[in-house]
Amino acid sequence: METTACFPLLLLICSLSTAQLQTESDNDIIPQGKQTESQGREPTNASHHQQTCTQDINAVLREMSAALGEQRVETRHLQRENEAKLRELEMQKTEVDKLKQQLQAQAAKLEMQKTEADKLKQQLQAQAAELISMRARTNVTENQVEALKRDGEVKQVAFSASLLASGSGTVGPFNTHTTLVFRYVVTNIGNAYNPNTGFFIAPVRGAYHFELYIGAHGSASHASGAVLVKNGEHIFIAWEHQTSGYGSSANGATLLLEVGDVVFLRQWVNTRIFDNENHHSTFSGHLLFTI
């Protein structure tokens, strides 16, 4: 801006100086008769004014050069400041992008943790329900053991029962292992099997033989399976995955039981077991001999 303003000033000075020189030159014209006298005088003021104009122009040029130098320095300084600010803004944008990505990752992680927490909550609820059921069964079992002790040793023990008391249908699937209760009792000599809990409780010490049969109705997503359990320990499993139609699986075992030992069937997690009026799914056992 200062440089632009200097050019009109320079032109003005030059114009004024030229005009002044022209005026003084005209005034210096003398008559022809006096030319001889003027030749012996000192030089006119024209040369003096020309020198003054040159000095003024040089001074203005120096000021313009100084102003241009200052503007260049200031321009470079502003350019460096702008470049620094641009780099700082770019770094800030990069940091914001990183923070955004971190927040998105944390949100996804929290969502996964919430899903896991919901699954754990469901499992805990299922386990709590199983514990309540087990406590109730334990009370029944203890009462049953006491009754057997009062009745004395039983020498003849045998039972057979099917899964459904009536009708047709499937049991399961469940998200945890679940005790099976065989409600349709055909034989229960010695009353060692309880159709309300599904538990067989050994009345005497001896060798017992058990058999299990599991009906498998066609399902592409769910197999059919049950485990023979002694006092909470898995013994043998019967397993079948029938994707269509009907199938079945069976197994059996002979166990040495002490008085009060509990034997029952436990349905495998995420399986379905089929039964109807033909009694495909059964649980049987009998005392072989006492020891």
HELIX and SHEET records of a PDB file:
HELIX    1   1 GLU A    2  ASN A   27  1                                  26    
HELIX    2   2 GLN A   32  LYS A   34  5                                   3    
HELIX    3   3 GLN A   35  GLN A   39  1                                   5    
HELIX    4   4 ASN A   45  ASP A  151  1                                 107    
SHEET    1   A 5 TYR A 184  ILE A 189  0                                        
SHEET    2   A 5 ALA A 158  SER A 162 -1                                        
SHEET    3   A 5 THR A 282  THR A 290 -1                                        
SHEET    4   A 5 GLY A 206  HIS A 217 -1                                        
SHEET    5   A 5 TYR A 246  LEU A 257 -1                                        
SHEET    1   B 2 GLY A 169  VAL A 171  0                                        
SHEET    2   B 2 ILE A 273  ASP A 275 -1                                        
SHEET    1   C 4 THR A 178  THR A 179  0                                        
SHEET    2   C 4 VAL A 262  GLN A 267 -1                                        
SHEET    3   C 4 PHE A 199  ILE A 201 -1                                        
SHEET    4   C 4 TYR A 193  ASN A 194 -1                                        
SHEET    1   D 4 THR A 178  THR A 179  0                                        
SHEET    2   D 4 VAL A 262  GLN A 267 -1                                        
SHEET    3   D 4 SER A 224  LYS A 230 -1                                        
SHEET    4   D 4 GLU A 233  GLU A 240 -1                                        
END                                                                             
